[in-house]
Amino acid sequence: MIEIDPQHLADRYMAQWTVPDAAGRRAAIERLWAEDGTHILQPPAEIREIAAELGFDHTTLEAQGYDAIETRVARSYERFVEKKGFTFRARADAVRLHGLVKFGWEAVSAETDDVVGGGLEILVLDHDGRIKADYMFPGA
């Protein structure tokens, strides 16, 4: 596997969520992700609770491939950056263990710089250092 600075990767990963234009967002995704990469999200507690009430034992949300990941990132941008005025940043805690990179992240008010949320990210890298799988745990 190629040498990768885990903090640099974490910073680039978080930056993709704040790219305002579609072409730039797609380019960022293609630089970061394997073509068949999968983004796997543990939904927030309220979604998991509703799903459990409906009889779902396991609740995960997945987006696979460039197009699906681009849609996921674009919707997140629209909801959190455009509408709520947040930005996202990696915490300075990224570590790599073989083909895994783990780091925390923060959702931050662009206006006040107050931290309004965050989570944990675990990235599984392919042999080229691109993201093969991304496990996102908001609120962790």
C-alpha positions in Angstrom: 0.0 0.0 0.0 1.2 3.5 -0.8 2.3 5.9 2.0 -0.5 8.2 3.1 -0.5 10.8 5.8 -3.7 9.9 7.7 -4.3 13.5 8.8 -4.0 14.8 5.3 -6.4 12.2 4.1 -8.9 13.1 6.9 -8.7 16.7 6.0 -9.3 16.0 2.3 -12.1 13.7 3.2 -13.9 16.3 5.3 -13.3 19.0 2.6 -15.3 17.0 0.1 -18.5 17.7 2.1 -18.1 21.5 1.7 -17.3 21.8 -2.0 -20.0 24.2 -3.4 -20.0 23.3 -7.1 -20.9 19.9 -8.6 -17.9 19.6 -10.8 -15.5 20.3 -7.9 -17.3 17.9 -5.7 -17.2 15.1 -8.3 -13.5 15.7 -8.8 -12.8 15.5 -5.1 -14.8 12.3 -4.8 -12.9 10.7 -7.7 -9.6 11.6 -6.1 -10.5 10.2 -2.7 -12.7 7.2 -3.5 -12.3 3.8 -5.2 -14.7 3.6 -8.1 -16.8 1.0 -6.2 -16.3 2.6 -2.8 -19.1 2.4 -0.2 -20.2 5.0 2.3 -21.9 3.4 5.2 -23.7 5.6 7.7 -25.0 4.7 11.1 -28.0 6.9 11.2 -28.7 9.2 14.2 -30.4 7.7 17.2 -33.8 9.1 16.3 -33.8 7.4 12.9 -32.7 4.1 14.5 -35.4 4.3 17.1 -38.1 4.9 14.5 -36.8 2.0 12.4 -36.8 -0.2 15.5 -40.4 0.7 16.1 -41.2 -0.4 12.6 -39.5 -3.7 13.2 -36.1 -3.1 11.6 -33.3 -4.8 13.5 -30.4 -3.3 11.6 -30.5 0.2 10.3 -27.6 1.4 8.1 -27.6 3.7 5.1 -25.3 3.0 2.2 -24.2 4.7 -0.9 -21.9 2.8 -3.3 -20.0 4.1 -6.4 -19.2 7.6 -7.5 -22.7 8.6 -8.5 -24.3 7.5 -5.3 -21.6 9.0 -3.1 -21.8 12.2 -5.1 -25.6 12.3 -4.4 -25.0 11.7 -0.7 -22.3 14.4 -0.4 -24.4 16.9 -2.5 -27.5 16.4 -0.3 -25.4 16.8 2.9 -23.9 20.0 1.4 -27.4 21.3 0.7 -28.8 20.5 4.1 -26.0 21.3 6.4 -23.7 23.8 4.6 -26.2 25.8 2.4 -29.2 25.8 4.7 -27.7 25.6 8.2 -24.4 27.4 7.6 -22.2 24.6 8.9 -18.8 23.5 7.8 -17.0 20.3 8.6 -13.5 19.6 9.8 -11.4 16.7 10.9 -10.1 16.6 14.4 -6.3 16.4 14.7 -6.5 12.8 15.8 -6.2 10.8 12.5 -4.3 7.5 12.9 -3.6 4.7 10.4 -3.3 1.0 11.0 -2.4 -0.9 7.9 -5.3 -0.2 5.5 -7.5 1.6 8.0 -7.7 5.3 8.9 -9.7 6.5 12.0 -10.4 10.0 12.9 -13.0 12.2 14.6 -14.7 15.1 12.9 -16.7 18.2 13.9 -19.6 20.1 12.4 -19.0 23.7 13.0 -21.0 26.9 12.7 -19.4 28.9 9.9 -20.6 32.1 11.5 -19.5 31.5 15.1 -17.0 28.6 14.9 -18.9 26.8 17.6 -18.9 23.0 17.4 -22.5 21.9 16.9 -21.9 18.2 16.3 -19.4 15.6 15.2 -18.6 12.0 14.9 -16.2 9.2 14.2 -15.0 8.0 10.7 -13.3 4.8 9.9 -11.9 4.5 6.3 -10.9 1.3 4.7 -8.3 1.9 1.9 -7.6 -0.1 -1.2 -4.0 -0.8 -2.4 -3.9 2.6 -4.1 -4.8 4.5 -1.0 -8.4 5.3 -2.1 -11.4 4.8 0.1 -12.9 1.4 -0.4 -15.3 1.6 2.5 -16.2 4.5 4.8 -18.0 3.8 8.1 -19.5 7.0 9.5 -20.7 7.3 13.1 -22.4 10.7 13.7 -22.6 11.6 17.3 -19.8 9.3 18.4 
